Amino acid sequence: MTFGLVPFPAGSSAAAHRSTRVGGPEHQPVTIHAVCLDIDDTLVDFTATARRALCDMIGRDDMWLRWQRTTDEHVAKVVAGDLAYEDMHEARTKAFMADLGALLDDELVADLEQRRCTQLRTTWRLFEDTLPCLDWLRAAGLKLAAVTNASGAHQRTKLERLGISRFFDTVLIAGELGAAKPDPVIFHTACSRMDVAPDQTLHVGDLLEADALGARNAGLHGVWLNRSLDDARPATGIDMIETLTDLPELLVTEYRTPALASACPGQGDPISVGRETWSNISSRHYGQ
């Protein structure tokens, strides 16, 4: 794998869709030494895969929001220590089916949940922009943490099977830590494990409240990954990007990275440095 300073590709998504920062004081770029990334619906196309698995389990596709609510309730119990992770999945499925009017015995619930989980494990997919972005972040000299509100170690298995666990210095799982985003504890624990100060750390996730605002309120730099092009406007001090392809440009125009800081010593504000001098730190994925 070859890394280098290369020009931004013409017509790139990052150039066409710049991040949106609303309000706030005059921007003074800081050097970012670490990036935290949410997993589901940020790196992994979770919703599409999980929704298909649920549809196959119940034979209909209009119960996703109810499933999410039931899941959130049971994950919260795990994070609070009121429910063992090993029991959560079947308890969630049994409660969900009961809510639909189907009172199932434990054996049938276990069979349904096993089939659903098997389908999930065999159909997880990364977003197309995930690997190029992770390559770039590593080439830029940044430490990386995966920070998820999931409740169990299956997230580590997911990262390994998808071939991206090698990128991360640490993985934080809410169910193991006993704190979930937007609680500052999970963000500060990520910073501590990477030995980086919160104000030198940037967090990216698909949820405005839990990810971007939670990170900002914990003293990190929050970035909202708005893949769905939601019309909601980010709050003061929150950057918004539409894909992970936009993240490298955000980092080299609004911030500094360790590699750029060493490549352009004494240049001051990176925005003032000509793009003929630098534009991007890239793996082989960029510029194609």
C-alpha positions, 0 to 999 in steps of 0.5 A: 500500500502506497501513501503520498501527498496527491492532488484532490481528484477533480470533481471529488465528492469532498470538493463538491459537498463541503462540510457545513459548520454553522455559527460559532467563533472565528475558526482557528485550526487545531491539530487533530491527533485522533479520530473516533468513528461510530460503527453501525450506519457510519462504517457498516451499512447496518440498517439495510442489512438488519432490516432485511433480516427482520423482514425475513424473520417476520415476513413483513417490512413495516415494523422496523421502527418498532423493532428499533424502539424495542432494541433501544429499550433492551440495550439500555438495560444491558448498559445499565447492568440490568440485563445480561448481554447473553440474554438480551437478543432473545429477550428483545425478540420475545418482547417484540413478537409479544408486542405484535400479538404473538406469544412465543415459547422460549424454544421458538424465540431462540430458533428465530433469533438464531436464524436472524443472527446467522443471516446478519453475520453472513450479509454485513457490508461496509459502505463503499467509502469506508476502506478508502477513508480508513486508509487515508486516516492511517496515512495521515498519522491519526490514531483511531477508535471505534466507539459504538453504543452496541451492547456486546462483543459481536461488534469486534467480530463484525470488524474482524470479519469485515477486515477493518479491525486492523485500523483501530487502536481501541474499540469501545462498546457501550455494553462493556463500558457501562456508558453510552453516547452521548455520555462524556464517559465513553468519549473520554475513555476513548481519548484516554486509551489513545493518550490524546486530549479531547480537544485534539480528537474528532468524532464522526457518527451518523447520529446528530444528538448521540454522536456529533453533539455528544462529542462536542459536549464532551470537549471533542470536535463533533462531525455529523455524517448525514448520509440520509441528507436529513434536512436538520441543521447541525448546531453551533460548532458541529461539522456536517459531511455527507459521506466519509469521502468528505472527511479527508478534505474537512481534516486538511481544510478545517483542521491539521493532521500530524502528517500535514503539520510535519509536511508544512512546518511553519506554514500557519493556517492550512487553508492558506497553503496552496494546493499545489503544495499539498491537497490530500494524504491518500492511499491508492484508493484516492484519485481513482 
